Amino acid sequence: MVLWYISRATGLVSLALFTATLVLGLLTAGRFAAAGLPRFAVQRLHRNLSLLSLAFLVVHVVSAVSDGYVEIGLVDAVVPFASAYDPFWLGLGAVAFDLLLAVLITSLLRTRLPLEVWRGVHLASYASWPVALVHGFAMAGDDTAWVLGFDVVCVAAAAGALLWRTTRLHPDTPVRTP
């Protein structure tokens, strides 16, 4: 039972941290800088939050696999839709996890990869967030009502940052656009 609670809690914490990472990523892409907080500090916070969220995600996966209540193997956590238990919804979690692993690996190799490759893979994190959100909501079980409220807050934060990013025009944008 303890592993079930750990898995649940770390899944929700991961979603909150990934939402914060997504928001900071959108703000950084729009060249956001808060008063007294330079852009490099926002970028560093974005990177550190993403690493922290990955740590919670690993604990989420390990605790779900270790919990014997349902049969979820380690392979089920990384191979989408292979699980005997709830294959579609668990598979969405595996898809999000795999996309984030690709982002992590390419970020570690960023200086050795062409910028276009890194950026293309990094954009996959924008796809992994809603997939993870749907995975978490579908797996909520008895906690559906308050998890829905939690998800609504996460969606509102992401939507607000996306709106800000898409309406933001930095002064040098026309110069940088090919």
C-alpha positions in Angstrom: 0.0 0.0 0.0 2.9 2.4 0.7 4.3 1.9 -2.8 0.9 2.7 -4.2 0.8 6.0 -2.3 4.4 6.8 -3.3 3.6 6.1 -7.0 0.5 8.3 -6.8 2.2 11.1 -5.0 5.3 11.1 -7.2 3.1 11.0 -10.3 1.3 14.1 -9.2 4.5 15.9 -8.1 6.0 15.0 -11.5 3.1 16.6 -13.3 3.3 19.7 -11.2 7.1 20.0 -11.8 6.7 19.2 -15.6 4.0 21.9 -15.8 6.4 24.4 -14.1 9.1 23.2 -16.5 6.8 23.7 -19.5 5.8 27.1 -18.3 9.4 28.2 -17.8 10.4 26.7 -21.2 7.7 28.8 -22.9 8.7 31.9 -21.0 12.4 31.3 -21.7 11.6 30.8 -25.4 9.8 34.1 -25.3 12.8 35.7 -23.7 11.1 36.3 -20.4 13.2 37.9 -17.7 11.8 38.9 -14.3 12.9 42.0 -12.6 16.0 41.1 -10.5 16.1 37.6 -12.2 18.2 37.5 -15.3 17.3 35.2 -18.2 20.2 32.8 -17.5 18.8 32.3 -14.0 15.3 31.5 -15.5 17.0 29.0 -17.9 19.0 27.4 -15.1 15.8 27.1 -13.1 14.1 25.5 -16.1 16.9 22.9 -16.4 17.0 22.2 -12.7 13.2 21.8 -12.5 13.3 19.4 -15.4 15.9 17.3 -13.8 14.0 17.3 -10.5 10.8 16.3 -12.3 12.7 13.4 -14.0 13.9 12.2 -10.6 10.3 12.2 -9.3 9.2 10.4 -12.5 11.8 7.7 -12.0 10.5 7.2 -8.4 7.0 7.1 -9.8 7.9 4.4 -12.4 10.0 2.3 -9.9 7.3 2.4 -7.2 4.6 1.5 -9.7 6.7 -1.4 -11.0 7.6 -2.5 -7.5 4.1 -2.4 -6.2 2.7 -5.9 -6.5 -1.0 -4.9 -6.5 -1.1 -5.0 -10.3 1.4 -6.6 -12.7 3.4 -3.8 -14.3 6.8 -4.7 -15.5 9.8 -2.4 -16.2 9.3 -3.2 -19.9 5.7 -1.9 -19.6 7.1 1.5 -18.4 9.2 2.0 -21.5 7.5 0.0 -24.2 4.2 1.8 -25.1 1.0 -0.3 -25.0 2.7 -3.6 -24.1 1.2 -3.9 -20.6 -1.4 -6.5 -19.8 -2.8 -4.1 -17.2 -4.7 -1.1 -18.7 -2.5 -1.1 -21.9 -3.8 2.1 -23.5 -3.6 4.4 -20.5 -0.4 2.9 -19.1 1.0 3.0 -22.7 0.4 6.8 -22.8 2.6 7.1 -19.7 5.3 5.0 -21.4 5.1 7.3 -24.5 5.5 10.4 -22.3 8.4 8.8 -20.4 10.1 7.8 -23.7 9.8 11.3 -25.1 11.3 12.8 -22.0 14.1 10.3 -22.0 14.9 11.4 -25.6 14.9 15.0 -24.5 17.2 14.2 -21.6 19.7 12.3 -23.7 19.8 14.9 -26.4 20.1 17.6 -23.9 23.1 15.9 -22.3 24.6 15.7 -25.9 23.5 19.2 -26.9 27.0 20.4 -27.6 27.7 17.5 -29.9 24.4 17.6 -31.9 23.3 20.0 -34.5 21.0 22.7 -33.0 18.2 21.6 -35.3 18.3 18.0 -34.0 18.4 19.1 -30.4 15.6 21.6 -30.9 13.4 19.0 -32.8 13.7 16.4 -30.1 13.3 19.1 -27.4 10.0 20.1 -28.9 8.8 16.6 -28.2 8.6 17.6 -24.5 5.7 19.8 -25.6 3.9 16.7 -26.8 4.8 14.6 -23.8 3.2 17.0 -21.3 -0.5 16.5 -22.5 0.1 12.8 -23.0 1.3 12.6 -19.4 -1.6 14.7 -18.2 -4.1 12.4 -19.9 -2.3 9.3 -18.5 -2.4 10.6 -15.0 -6.1 11.6 -15.2 -7.1 8.2 -16.7 -5.2 6.4 -14.0 -6.6 8.5 -11.2 -9.2 5.9 -10.1 -10.9 6.9 -6.9 -9.1 10.2 -6.8 -10.7 11.5 -10.1 -12.5 14.5 -8.6 -9.6 16.3 -7.0 -7.1 15.1 -9.6 -9.3 16.8 -12.2 -9.0 20.0 -10.2 -5.3 19.6 -10.0 -5.2 18.9 -13.8 -7.3 22.0 -14.5 -4.7 24.2 -12.6 -1.9 22.6 -14.6 -3.7 23.2 -17.9 -4.5 26.8 -16.9 -0.8 27.5 -16.1 0.3 25.9 -19.4 -2.3 27.7 -21.4 -1.5 31.0 -19.9 2.2 30.6 -20.7 1.4 29.4 -24.2 -0.8 32.4 -24.7 1.9 34.7 -23.5 4.5 33.0 -25.7 2.4 33.1 -28.9 1.4 36.8 -28.4 5.0 37.9 -27.5 7.0 39.5 -30.2 10.6 40.2 -29.2 12.2 43.2 -30.9 14.8 41.1 -32.8 12.3 38.4 -33.9 12.0 39.7 -37.5 15.8 39.8 -37.8 16.2 36.2 -36.6 13.4 34.8 -38.8 14.8 33.5 -42.0 
